[in-house]
Amino acid sequence: MKRLKGVITAMVTPFKDNGEINYKALENLVDFYLEKGVDALFPLGTTGEMFKLTLNERKKIAETIVNKVNKRIPIFIHVGSFNMDEVVELSKHAEKIGATGIAAVTPVYFGTSNEAMKGYYKKISESVSPDFPIYLYNIPQMSNNNLDAKTAEYIFKKYPNILGVKYSYSDLFLTYEYLLISKDFSVLQGTDRCFLPALQIGCDGTVSGVSSVYPEPFVNIYKAYKDGNKEKAEFYQRIANDYATTLGAGANMAIFKSALKYRGFEIGSVREPQLALTQDEEKVLFEKLHELDNKYKEFF
């Protein structure tokens, strides 16, 4: 089964002015990420505003990306939903269309016991083939439910298609507890500022929202790390941190959308009820990005 490594870009979902999905812009983003050398794509997660999309929209977005990539890099489709039947349907659909694998966020909003968590992932695991890869997805600050290492270990050992976890919180203690589960348990850190530290303690890579706008420093961190150039990797992590700070590190997807506009992509803004940046906010953002681009232009 395919294990994710390196820079896994968490994709935004482009919209037209009328709120419909902009599939052409989606294909343009795929071309951009392929050109920049990211290692894999992770659509329809938090960065992709997954819970604001209909079931059919999520299916068509997945199909568009899978067809456009055409097996050039891995694609792990996020399939988590409020509704268990939708999770199962999206899981089966991802396998059917030829995605590399899937990830599923823990149950959200309503408090969930560890036993319920085990049952949730059991149902996902059994909905697809035993060799179709699945990542657990823990983002406790958003979901209201934390996946502890003991529960993750039980799920990993019980179901052969569970490969590892995407952990999107800056707790390196729990990250390390995940790593202690097994050398075969793949751990991905979703906090952009922790990419290099996560690699250094044994993680396979990052699922990065900031790389959806600026993939370059993240690709260079991973290349330098693989080359054994610690100094260079640290330098690019500092660059990545500067961009992460300016882009709000994923706290507001409208910032990502406006920043992509700055980079030449017409992808609209966020879907309601969230709001686009105001003209004044966008102007300030563009000035900050212009300053950073000038500061680092010789490095990528």
Disulfide bonds with the S-S distance in Angstrom:
none
